[in-house]
């Protein structure tokens, strides 16, 4: 405690994202290089990546393939398939039903995946800060 009652500085998390994130709840399939598979649920998405809830910890830096069917106003839903890298993996808060919050960073989106993601995000509202 500071005796003169001057406020002490605190660490405030910095949002290092380059793109806005949009709330989304859908199943996401992750496949690691060793063919280990995870079925997760997303909580947000943006041009740079996606946040998912996983039942197991996935080490930061892990490269993987991501597959998620995005709802669409087109005739049918379309599937986003792309490479991603685990940027962050932390134990989820108890109120979120356990598991791990995993931040995935998209890697070199091909033109089809890029067009699909751009189309999908144009239909969404950004999440509140």
GULUMZA-667374 format. One record per residue: residue number from 1; residue in one letter; x, y, z of N, C-alpha, C in turn. Coordinates in Angstrom, 3 decimals. Atoms other than C-alpha are relative to their C-alpha. Layout:
N
@k=NUM; r=A; n_X=X; n_Y=Y; n_Z=Z; ca_X=X; ca_Y=Y; ca_Z=Z; c_X=X; c_Y=Y; c_Z=Z
...
This chain:
129
@k=1; r=X; n_X=0.853; n_Y=-1.187; n_Z=0.000; ca_X=0.000; ca_Y=0.000; ca_Z=0.000; c_X=0.880; c_Y=1.225; c_Z=0.000
@k=2; r=X; n_X=-0.742; n_Y=-1.241; n_Z=0.120; ca_X=1.277; ca_Y=3.440; ca_Z=-0.878; c_X=-0.475; c_Y=0.946; c_Z=1.108
@k=3; r=X; n_X=0.439; n_Y=-0.810; n_Z=-1.149; ca_X=1.252; ca_Y=5.620; ca_Z=2.303; c_X=-0.550; c_Y=1.369; c_Z=-0.366
@k=4; r=X; n_X=0.506; n_Y=-1.339; n_Z=0.326; ca_X=0.607; ca_Y=8.936; ca_Z=0.502; c_X=-1.268; c_Y=-0.048; c_Z=-0.853
@k=5; r=X; n_X=1.244; n_Y=0.230; n_Z=0.741; ca_X=-2.462; ca_Y=7.475; ca_Z=-1.277; c_X=0.067; c_Y=0.387; c_Z=-1.477
@k=6; r=X; n_X=-0.158; n_Y=-0.226; n_Z=1.432; ca_X=-1.028; ca_Y=8.199; ca_Z=-4.717; c_X=-0.312; c_Y=-1.310; c_Z=-0.717
@k=7; r=X; n_X=0.334; n_Y=1.242; n_Z=0.695; ca_X=-2.511; ca_Y=5.697; ca_Z=-7.155; c_X=1.254; c_Y=-0.667; c_Z=-0.562
@k=8; r=X; n_X=-1.114; n_Y=0.762; n_Z=0.542; ca_X=-0.077; ca_Y=2.967; ca_Z=-8.074; c_X=-0.357; c_Y=-0.468; c_Z=-1.401
@k=9; r=X; n_X=0.308; n_Y=0.450; n_Z=1.368; ca_X=0.241; ca_Y=2.040; ca_Z=-11.745; c_X=-0.368; c_Y=-1.473; c_Z=-0.004
@k=10; r=X; n_X=0.378; n_Y=1.402; n_Z=0.171; ca_X=-1.383; ca_Y=-1.179; ca_Z=-12.846; c_X=0.252; c_Y=-0.379; c_Z=-1.451
@k=11; r=X; n_X=-0.159; n_Y=0.490; n_Z=1.360; ca_X=-0.773; ca_Y=-3.321; ca_Z=-15.877; c_X=-1.370; c_Y=-0.153; c_Z=-0.632
@k=12; r=X; n_X=1.256; n_Y=0.091; n_Z=0.734; ca_X=-3.583; ca_Y=-2.937; ca_Z=-18.387; c_X=0.273; c_Y=-0.803; c_Z=-1.261
@k=13; r=X; n_X=-0.227; n_Y=0.784; n_Z=1.210; ca_X=-3.865; ca_Y=-5.568; ca_Z=-21.112; c_X=-0.123; c_Y=0.871; c_Z=-1.240
@k=14; r=X; n_X=0.000; n_Y=-0.755; n_Z=1.243; ca_X=-3.098; ca_Y=-4.148; ca_Z=-24.537; c_X=-0.553; c_Y=-0.899; c_Z=-1.095
@k=15; r=X; n_X=0.547; n_Y=0.747; n_Z=1.124; ca_X=-5.138; ca_Y=-5.279; ca_Z=-27.531; c_X=0.970; c_Y=0.144; c_Z=-1.163
@k=16; r=X; n_X=-0.998; n_Y=-0.042; n_Z=1.066; ca_X=-2.474; ca_Y=-6.170; ca_Z=-30.082; c_X=-0.576; c_Y=-0.435; c_Z=-1.335
@k=17; r=X; n_X=0.622; n_Y=0.437; n_Z=1.240; ca_X=-4.960; ca_Y=-7.190; ca_Z=-32.738; c_X=0.053; c_Y=1.104; c_Z=-1.039
@k=18; r=X; n_X=-0.041; n_Y=-0.960; n_Z=1.104; ca_X=-4.599; ca_Y=-5.514; ca_Z=-36.102; c_X=-1.375; c_Y=0.183; c_Z=-0.635
@k=19; r=X; n_X=1.322; n_Y=-0.020; n_Z=0.622; ca_X=-8.231; ca_Y=-6.224; ca_Z=-37.063; c_X=-1.084; c_Y=-0.117; c_Z=1.057
@k=20; r=X; n_X=1.146; n_Y=0.131; n_Z=-0.905; ca_X=-11.632; ca_Y=-5.923; ca_Z=-35.404; c_X=-0.415; c_Y=-1.454; c_Z=0.095
@k=21; r=X; n_X=0.524; n_Y=1.350; n_Z=-0.207; ca_X=-13.156; ca_Y=-9.078; ca_Z=-33.964; c_X=-1.516; c_Y=0.063; c_Z=0.043
@k=22; r=X; n_X=1.449; n_Y=0.112; n_Z=0.065; ca_X=-16.740; ca_Y=-10.213; ca_Z=-34.443; c_X=-0.423; c_Y=-1.254; c_Z=0.764
@k=23; r=X; n_X=0.500; n_Y=1.140; n_Z=-0.759; ca_X=-18.697; ca_Y=-12.477; ca_Z=-32.106; c_X=-0.550; c_Y=-1.066; c_Z=-0.936
@k=24; r=X; n_X=0.520; n_Y=1.118; n_Z=0.798; ca_X=-19.448; ca_Y=-15.890; ca_Z=-33.547; c_X=0.081; c_Y=-1.272; c_Z=0.836
@k=25; r=X; n_X=0.044; n_Y=1.259; n_Z=-0.736; ca_X=-20.444; ca_Y=-19.213; ca_Z=-32.017; c_X=-0.279; c_Y=-1.116; c_Z=-0.999
@k=26; r=X; n_X=0.184; n_Y=1.122; n_Z=0.907; ca_X=-19.893; ca_Y=-22.253; ca_Z=-34.206; c_X=1.087; c_Y=-1.044; c_Z=0.229
@k=27; r=X; n_X=-1.022; n_Y=1.034; n_Z=-0.154; ca_X=-18.036; ca_Y=-25.576; ca_Z=-34.242; c_X=1.192; c_Y=0.270; c_Z=-0.921
@k=28; r=X; n_X=-1.239; n_Y=-0.180; n_Z=0.762; ca_X=-14.423; ca_Y=-25.405; ca_Z=-35.421; c_X=0.826; c_Y=-1.270; c_Z=0.159
@k=29; r=X; n_X=-0.830; n_Y=1.201; n_Z=-0.024; ca_X=-12.260; ca_Y=-28.395; ca_Z=-36.342; c_X=1.456; c_Y=0.423; c_Z=-0.204
@k=30; r=X; n_X=-1.425; n_Y=-0.277; n_Z=0.091; ca_X=-8.515; ca_Y=-28.143; ca_Z=-35.747; c_X=0.737; c_Y=-1.312; c_Z=-0.193
@k=31; r=X; n_X=-0.804; n_Y=1.190; n_Z=0.234; ca_X=-6.004; ca_Y=-30.660; ca_Z=-37.089; c_X=1.472; c_Y=0.411; c_Z=0.096
@k=32; r=X; n_X=-1.414; n_Y=-0.278; n_Z=-0.194; ca_X=-2.396; ca_Y=-30.601; ca_Z=-35.859; c_X=0.835; c_Y=-0.808; c_Z=-0.992
@k=33; r=X; n_X=-0.898; n_Y=0.686; n_Z=0.929; ca_X=0.629; ca_Y=-31.780; ca_Z=-37.881; c_X=0.059; c_Y=-1.500; c_Z=0.264
@k=34; r=X; n_X=-0.046; n_Y=1.430; n_Z=-0.333; ca_X=0.623; ca_Y=-35.121; ca_Z=-36.013; c_X=-1.359; c_Y=-0.678; c_Z=-0.167
@k=35; r=X; n_X=1.362; n_Y=0.453; n_Z=0.281; ca_X=-3.054; ca_Y=-35.551; ca_Z=-37.074; c_X=-0.911; c_Y=-0.017; c_Z=1.229
@k=36; r=X; n_X=0.878; n_Y=-0.169; n_Z=-1.159; ca_X=-4.367; ca_Y=-34.885; ca_Z=-33.546; c_X=-1.102; c_Y=0.969; c_Z=-0.401
@k=37; r=X; n_X=1.136; n_Y=-0.841; n_Z=0.370; ca_X=-7.849; ca_Y=-33.409; ca_Z=-33.965; c_X=-0.728; c_Y=0.505; c_Z=1.232
@k=38; r=X; n_X=0.790; n_Y=-0.626; n_Z=-1.050; ca_X=-9.837; ca_Y=-31.057; ca_Z=-31.776; c_X=-1.269; c_Y=0.546; c_Z=-0.628
@k=39; r=X; n_X=1.227; n_Y=-0.689; n_Z=0.381; ca_X=-13.456; ca_Y=-30.013; ca_Z=-32.112; c_X=-0.208; c_Y=1.052; c_Z=1.073
@k=40; r=X; n_X=0.097; n_Y=-1.132; n_Z=-0.919; ca_X=-13.726; ca_Y=-26.580; ca_Z=-30.525; c_X=-1.257; c_Y=0.791; c_Z=-0.321
@k=41; r=X; n_X=1.078; n_Y=-0.939; n_Z=0.342; ca_X=-16.283; ca_Y=-23.779; ca_Z=-30.432; c_X=0.615; c_Y=1.401; c_Z=-0.046
@k=42; r=X; n_X=-0.565; n_Y=-1.342; n_Z=0.159; ca_X=-15.471; ca_Y=-20.312; ca_Z=-31.653; c_X=-0.703; c_Y=0.982; c_Z=0.920
@k=43; r=X; n_X=0.659; n_Y=-1.101; n_Z=-0.707; ca_X=-16.141; ca_Y=-17.130; ca_Z=-29.732; c_X=0.178; c_Y=1.318; c_Z=-0.734
@k=44; r=X; n_X=-0.106; n_Y=-1.192; n_Z=0.837; ca_X=-14.833; ca_Y=-14.505; ca_Z=-32.156; c_X=0.855; c_Y=-0.288; c_Z=-1.226
@k=45; r=X; n_X=-0.727; n_Y=0.144; n_Z=1.256; ca_X=-13.352; ca_Y=-14.009; ca_Z=-35.624; c_X=0.298; c_Y=1.387; c_Z=-0.553
@k=46; r=X; n_X=-0.364; n_Y=-1.235; n_Z=0.671; ca_X=-11.606; ca_Y=-11.267; ca_Z=-37.585; c_X=0.871; c_Y=-0.351; c_Z=-1.196
@k=47; r=X; n_X=-0.842; n_Y=0.256; n_Z=1.168; ca_X=-9.462; ca_Y=-10.880; ca_Z=-40.690; c_X=1.320; c_Y=-0.665; c_Z=0.390
@k=48; r=X; n_X=-1.293; n_Y=0.541; n_Z=-0.405; ca_X=-6.387; ca_Y=-11.853; ca_Z=-38.683; c_X=-0.049; c_Y=-1.330; c_Z=0.700
@k=49; r=X; n_X=0.034; n_Y=1.262; n_Z=-0.725; ca_X=-7.648; ca_Y=-14.857; ca_Z=-36.780; c_X=-1.338; c_Y=-0.285; c_Z=0.649
@k=50; r=X; n_X=1.222; n_Y=0.467; n_Z=-0.642; ca_X=-10.201; ca_Y=-16.617; ca_Z=-34.612; c_X=0.317; c_Y=-0.412; c_Z=1.436
@k=51; r=X; n_X=-0.114; n_Y=0.475; n_Z=-1.372; ca_X=-10.714; ca_Y=-17.265; ca_Z=-30.915; c_X=-0.887; c_Y=-1.214; c_Z=0.177
@k=52; r=X; n_X=0.773; n_Y=1.213; n_Z=-0.229; ca_X=-11.834; ca_Y=-20.745; ca_Z=-29.879; c_X=0.158; c_Y=-0.467; c_Z=1.442
@k=53; r=X; n_X=-0.072; n_Y=0.684; n_Z=-1.287; ca_X=-12.572; ca_Y=-22.658; ca_Z=-26.690; c_X=0.335; c_Y=-1.451; c_Z=-0.292
@k=54; r=X; n_X=-0.431; n_Y=1.384; n_Z=0.198; ca_X=-10.732; ca_Y=-25.985; ca_Z=-26.546; c_X=-0.012; c_Y=-0.740; c_Z=1.333
@k=55; r=X; n_X=-0.006; n_Y=0.813; n_Z=-1.221; ca_X=-10.919; ca_Y=-28.839; ca_Z=-24.049; c_X=1.405; c_Y=-0.251; c_Z=0.521
@k=56; r=X; n_X=-1.389; n_Y=0.252; n_Z=-0.393; ca_X=-7.123; ca_Y=-29.199; ca_Z=-24.006; c_X=0.874; c_Y=1.191; c_Z=-0.374
@k=57; r=X; n_X=-0.969; n_Y=-1.054; n_Z=0.301; ca_X=-4.180; ca_Y=-26.829; ca_Z=-23.995; c_X=0.737; c_Y=-0.344; c_Z=-1.295
@k=58; r=X; n_X=-0.767; n_Y=0.168; n_Z=1.238; ca_X=-2.494; ca_Y=-26.342; ca_Z=-27.381; c_X=1.178; c_Y=0.970; c_Z=0.100
@k=59; r=X; n_X=-1.161; n_Y=-0.871; n_Z=-0.202; ca_X=1.072; ca_Y=-24.992; ca_Z=-27.152; c_X=0.051; c_Y=1.191; c_Z=-0.964
@k=60; r=X; n_X=-0.187; n_Y=-1.194; n_Z=0.821; ca_X=1.703; ca_Y=-21.455; ca_Z=-28.410; c_X=1.038; c_Y=-0.316; c_Z=-1.075
@k=61; r=X; n_X=-0.896; n_Y=0.250; n_Z=1.130; ca_X=3.375; ca_Y=-21.564; ca_Z=-31.829; c_X=-0.398; c_Y=-1.203; c_Z=-0.834
@k=62; r=X; n_X=0.438; n_Y=1.187; n_Z=0.742; ca_X=1.618; ca_Y=-24.777; ca_Z=-32.893; c_X=-0.650; c_Y=0.414; c_Z=-1.319
@k=63; r=X; n_X=0.593; n_Y=-0.218; n_Z=1.315; ca_X=0.803; ca_Y=-24.787; ca_Z=-36.612; c_X=-1.088; c_Y=-1.043; c_Z=-0.188
@k=64; r=X; n_X=1.114; n_Y=0.935; n_Z=0.173; ca_X=-2.517; ca_Y=-26.369; ca_Z=-37.582; c_X=-0.847; c_Y=0.393; c_Z=-1.196
@k=65; r=X; n_X=1.009; n_Y=-0.290; n_Z=1.018; ca_X=-5.308; ca_Y=-26.582; ca_Z=-40.135; c_X=-1.310; c_Y=0.244; c_Z=0.717
@k=66; r=X; n_X=1.273; n_Y=-0.399; n_Z=-0.599; ca_X=-8.624; ca_Y=-24.945; ca_Z=-39.277; c_X=-1.094; c_Y=-0.207; c_Z=-1.035
@k=67; r=X; n_X=1.158; n_Y=0.188; n_Z=0.883; ca_X=-12.004; ca_Y=-25.860; ca_Z=-40.743; c_X=-1.245; c_Y=0.435; c_Z=0.759
@k=68; r=X; n_X=1.218; n_Y=-0.509; n_Z=-0.632; ca_X=-15.198; ca_Y=-23.951; ca_Z=-39.925; c_X=-1.007; c_Y=0.359; c_Z=-1.088
@k=69; r=X; n_X=1.060; n_Y=-0.342; n_Z=0.949; ca_X=-18.495; ca_Y=-23.694; ca_Z=-41.790; c_X=-0.641; c_Y=1.303; c_Z=0.460
@k=70; r=X; n_X=0.511; n_Y=-1.335; n_Z=-0.328; ca_X=-19.523; ca_Y=-20.035; ca_Z=-41.844; c_X=-1.411; c_Y=0.174; c_Z=-0.541
@k=71; r=X; n_X=1.341; n_Y=-0.280; n_Z=0.511; ca_X=-23.198; ca_Y=-19.094; ca_Z=-42.074; c_X=0.076; c_Y=1.086; c_Z=-1.076
@k=72; r=X; n_X=-0.071; n_Y=-0.934; n_Z=1.120; ca_X=-23.941; ca_Y=-17.143; ca_Z=-45.230; c_X=-1.388; c_Y=0.353; c_Z=-0.500
@k=73; r=X; n_X=1.255; n_Y=-0.397; n_Z=0.638; ca_X=-26.706; ca_Y=-15.213; ca_Z=-46.952; c_X=-0.056; c_Y=-0.524; c_Z=-1.426
@k=74; r=X; n_X=-0.018; n_Y=0.626; n_Z=1.315; ca_X=-25.668; ca_Y=-16.996; ca_Z=-50.129; c_X=-0.869; c_Y=-1.255; c_Z=0.052
@k=75; r=X; n_X=0.866; n_Y=1.178; n_Z=0.091; ca_X=-27.491; ca_Y=-20.135; ca_Z=-51.260; c_X=0.317; c_Y=-1.046; c_Z=1.059
@k=76; r=X; n_X=-0.366; n_Y=0.985; n_Z=-1.014; ca_X=-25.530; ca_Y=-22.321; ca_Z=-48.840; c_X=1.177; c_Y=0.507; c_Z=0.826
@k=77; r=X; n_X=-1.142; n_Y=-0.350; n_Z=-0.847; ca_X=-23.067; ca_Y=-22.035; ca_Z=-45.990; c_X=1.279; c_Y=-0.475; c_Z=-0.693
@k=78; r=X; n_X=-1.266; n_Y=0.359; n_Z=0.623; ca_X=-19.419; ca_Y=-22.177; ca_Z=-47.017; c_X=1.031; c_Y=-0.299; c_Z=1.083
@k=79; r=X; n_X=-0.981; n_Y=0.445; n_Z=-0.975; ca_X=-16.457; ca_Y=-23.779; ca_Z=-45.298; c_X=1.322; c_Y=0.727; c_Z=-0.178
@k=80; r=X; n_X=-1.312; n_Y=-0.647; n_Z=-0.049; ca_X=-13.367; ca_Y=-21.816; ca_Z=-44.332; c_X=1.015; c_Y=-1.066; c_Z=0.382
@k=81; r=X; n_X=-1.094; n_Y=0.929; n_Z=-0.283; ca_X=-10.269; ca_Y=-24.016; ca_Z=-44.515; c_X=1.292; c_Y=0.783; c_Z=-0.187
@k=82; r=X; n_X=-1.245; n_Y=-0.752; n_Z=0.094; ca_X=-6.923; ca_Y=-22.436; ca_Z=-43.739; c_X=1.008; c_Y=-0.469; c_Z=1.036
@k=83; r=X; n_X=-1.042; n_Y=0.253; n_Z=-0.992; ca_X=-3.636; ca_Y=-22.749; ca_Z=-41.909; c_X=-0.087; c_Y=1.088; c_Z=1.055
@k=84; r=X; n_X=-0.006; n_Y=-0.963; n_Z=-1.099; ca_X=-3.361; ca_Y=-21.066; ca_Z=-38.528; c_X=1.119; c_Y=-0.367; c_Z=0.974
@k=85; r=X; n_X=-1.025; n_Y=0.186; n_Z=-1.028; ca_X=-0.872; ca_Y=-20.654; ca_Z=-35.686; c_X=-0.600; c_Y=0.390; c_Z=1.333
@k=86; r=X; n_X=0.477; n_Y=-0.339; n_Z=-1.337; ca_X=-1.659; ca_Y=-20.707; ca_Z=-31.967; c_X=0.825; c_Y=1.182; c_Z=0.502
@k=87; r=X; n_X=-0.662; n_Y=-1.212; n_Z=-0.484; ca_X=-0.844; ca_Y=-17.182; ca_Z=-30.753; c_X=-0.057; c_Y=0.104; c_Z=1.515
@k=88; r=X; n_X=0.167; n_Y=-0.036; n_Z=-1.456; ca_X=-2.138; ca_Y=-17.588; ca_Z=-27.193; c_X=-0.888; c_Y=-1.168; c_Z=0.417
@k=89; r=X; n_X=0.837; n_Y=1.069; n_Z=-0.556; ca_X=-3.584; ca_Y=-20.363; ca_Z=-25.040; c_X=0.018; c_Y=0.166; c_Z=1.506
@k=90; r=X; n_X=0.096; n_Y=-0.228; n_Z=-1.438; ca_X=-4.825; ca_Y=-19.645; ca_Z=-21.517; c_X=-1.180; c_Y=-0.775; c_Z=0.573
@k=91; r=X; n_X=1.081; n_Y=0.669; n_Z=-0.696; ca_X=-6.963; ca_Y=-21.439; ca_Z=-18.989; c_X=-1.197; c_Y=0.953; c_Z=0.064
@k=92; r=X; n_X=1.203; n_Y=-0.835; n_Z=0.005; ca_X=-10.525; ca_Y=-20.150; ca_Z=-19.314; c_X=-0.476; c_Y=0.246; c_Z=1.418
@k=93; r=X; n_X=0.554; n_Y=-0.310; n_Z=-1.315; ca_X=-12.303; ca_Y=-18.534; ca_Z=-16.402; c_X=-1.040; c_Y=-1.055; c_Z=0.377
@k=94; r=X; n_X=0.948; n_Y=1.029; n_Z=-0.438; ca_X=-14.479; ca_Y=-20.872; ca_Z=-14.284; c_X=-1.423; c_Y=0.212; c_Z=-0.527
@k=95; r=X; n_X=1.351; n_Y=-0.292; n_Z=0.478; ca_X=-17.664; ca_Y=-19.133; ca_Z=-15.463; c_X=-0.224; c_Y=-0.369; c_Z=-1.453
@k=96; r=X; n_X=0.142; n_Y=0.326; n_Z=1.421; ca_X=-16.962; ca_Y=-20.123; ca_Z=-19.056; c_X=-0.058; c_Y=-1.511; c_Z=-0.234
@k=97; r=X; n_X=0.152; n_Y=1.451; n_Z=0.066; ca_X=-17.456; ca_Y=-23.850; ca_Z=-18.325; c_X=1.328; c_Y=-0.722; c_Z=-0.228
@k=98; r=X; n_X=-1.307; n_Y=0.655; n_Z=0.065; ca_X=-13.722; ca_Y=-24.600; ca_Z=-18.237; c_X=0.598; c_Y=-0.031; c_Z=-1.388
@k=99; r=X; n_X=-0.685; n_Y=0.094; n_Z=1.278; ca_X=-11.339; ca_Y=-25.422; ca_Z=-21.015; c_X=1.051; c_Y=1.082; c_Z=-0.149
@k=100; r=X; n_X=-1.063; n_Y=-0.942; n_Z=0.315; ca_X=-8.815; ca_Y=-23.170; ca_Z=-22.718; c_X=-0.452; c_Y=0.965; c_Z=-1.086
@k=101; r=X; n_X=0.230; n_Y=-1.018; n_Z=1.033; ca_X=-9.171; ca_Y=-19.922; ca_Z=-24.636; c_X=1.231; c_Y=0.012; c_Z=-0.890
@k=102; r=X; n_X=-1.102; n_Y=0.108; n_Z=0.946; ca_X=-7.054; ca_Y=-20.321; ca_Z=-27.743; c_X=-0.168; c_Y=1.078; c_Z=-1.065
@k=103; r=X; n_X=-0.010; n_Y=-1.019; n_Z=1.040; ca_X=-6.181; ca_Y=-17.401; ca_Z=-30.000; c_X=0.765; c_Y=-0.514; c_Z=-1.198
@k=104; r=X; n_X=-0.606; n_Y=0.514; n_Z=1.226; ca_X=-5.483; ca_Y=-18.503; ca_Z=-33.568; c_X=0.247; c_Y=1.136; c_Z=-0.970
@k=105; r=X; n_X=-0.358; n_Y=-1.009; n_Z=0.994; ca_X=-3.706; ca_Y=-16.359; ca_Z=-36.130; c_X=0.016; c_Y=-0.686; c_Z=-1.366
@k=106; r=X; n_X=0.024; n_Y=0.580; n_Z=1.342; ca_X=-4.541; ca_Y=-17.109; ca_Z=-39.769; c_X=1.363; c_Y=0.181; c_Z=-0.656
@k=107; r=X; n_X=-1.283; n_Y=-0.019; n_Z=0.693; ca_X=-1.494; ca_Y=-17.898; ca_Z=-41.916; c_X=-0.232; c_Y=-0.073; c_Z=-1.507
@k=108; r=X; n_X=0.009; n_Y=-0.004; n_Z=1.467; ca_X=-1.295; ca_Y=-16.989; ca_Z=-45.627; c_X=-1.308; c_Y=-0.534; c_Z=-0.581
@k=109; r=X; n_X=1.296; n_Y=0.406; n_Z=0.556; ca_X=-4.987; ca_Y=-17.183; ca_Z=-46.561; c_X=0.075; c_Y=-0.059; c_Z=-1.519
@k=110; r=X; n_X=0.054; n_Y=0.076; n_Z=1.455; ca_X=-5.482; ca_Y=-18.410; ca_Z=-50.114; c_X=-1.136; c_Y=0.909; c_Z=-0.483
@k=111; r=X; n_X=1.021; n_Y=-0.945; n_Z=0.494; ca_X=-7.675; ca_Y=-16.225; ca_Z=-52.393; c_X=-1.436; c_Y=-0.403; c_Z=0.316
@k=112; r=X; n_X=1.369; n_Y=0.448; n_Z=-0.293; ca_X=-10.806; ca_Y=-18.370; ca_Z=-51.862; c_X=-0.342; c_Y=0.222; c_Z=1.468
@k=113; r=X; n_X=0.233; n_Y=-0.185; n_Z=-1.436; ca_X=-10.474; ca_Y=-18.330; ca_Z=-48.053; c_X=-0.092; c_Y=1.488; c_Z=0.331
@k=114; r=X; n_X=0.014; n_Y=-1.447; n_Z=-0.242; ca_X=-9.746; ca_Y=-14.586; ca_Z=-48.098; c_X=-1.325; c_Y=0.605; c_Z=-0.444
@k=115; r=X; n_X=1.272; n_Y=-0.531; n_Z=0.507; ca_X=-12.823; ca_Y=-13.828; ca_Z=-50.223; c_X=-1.154; c_Y=-0.439; c_Z=0.905
@k=116; r=X; n_X=1.057; n_Y=0.503; n_Z=-0.874; ca_X=-15.038; ca_Y=-16.016; ca_Z=-48.027; c_X=-0.007; c_Y=0.743; c_Z=1.328
@k=117; r=X; n_X=-0.099; n_Y=-0.702; n_Z=-1.285; ca_X=-13.779; ca_Y=-14.388; ca_Z=-44.827; c_X=-0.446; c_Y=1.452; c_Z=-0.135
@k=118; r=X; n_X=0.414; n_Y=-1.391; n_Z=0.218; ca_X=-14.203; ca_Y=-10.859; ca_Z=-46.226; c_X=-1.506; c_Y=0.094; c_Z=-0.173
@k=119; r=X; n_X=1.446; n_Y=-0.003; n_Z=0.216; ca_X=-17.740; ca_Y=-11.645; ca_Z=-47.412; c_X=-0.732; c_Y=-0.220; c_Z=1.323
@k=120; r=X; n_X=0.641; n_Y=0.317; n_Z=-1.276; ca_X=-18.666; ca_Y=-13.179; ca_Z=-44.050; c_X=0.068; c_Y=1.185; c_Z=0.964
@k=121; r=X; n_X=-0.175; n_Y=-1.090; n_Z=-0.961; ca_X=-17.254; ca_Y=-10.287; ca_Z=-42.001; c_X=-0.782; c_Y=1.252; c_Z=-0.384
@k=122; r=X; n_X=0.788; n_Y=-1.164; n_Z=0.433; ca_X=-19.058; ca_Y=-7.664; ca_Z=-44.096; c_X=-1.439; c_Y=-0.099; c_Z=0.491
@k=123; r=X; n_X=1.371; n_Y=0.205; n_Z=-0.482; ca_X=-22.329; ca_Y=-9.150; ca_Z=-42.792; c_X=-0.119; c_Y=0.127; c_Z=1.504
@k=124; r=X; n_X=-0.023; n_Y=0.043; n_Z=-1.454; ca_X=-21.324; ca_Y=-8.902; ca_Z=-39.105; c_X=0.169; c_Y=1.385; c_Z=0.625
@k=125; r=X; n_X=-0.231; n_Y=-1.203; n_Z=-0.786; ca_X=-21.211; ca_Y=-6.223; ca_Z=-36.397; c_X=1.201; c_Y=-0.266; c_Z=0.912
@k=126; r=X; n_X=-1.137; n_Y=0.223; n_Z=-0.895; ca_X=-17.932; ca_Y=-5.758; ca_Z=-34.456; c_X=-0.456; c_Y=-0.189; c_Z=1.449
@k=127; r=X; n_X=0.342; n_Y=0.170; n_Z=-1.414; ca_X=-17.941; ca_Y=-6.911; ca_Z=-30.826; c_X=0.307; c_Y=1.277; c_Z=0.749
@k=128; r=X; n_X=-0.187; n_Y=-1.207; n_Z=-0.802; ca_X=-18.163; ca_Y=-4.185; ca_Z=-28.194; c_X=1.312; c_Y=-0.087; c_Z=0.751
@k=129; r=X; n_X=-1.264; n_Y=0.026; n_Z=-0.748; ca_X=-14.888; ca_Y=-3.140; ca_Z=-26.517; c_X=-0.215; c_Y=-0.320; c_Z=1.460
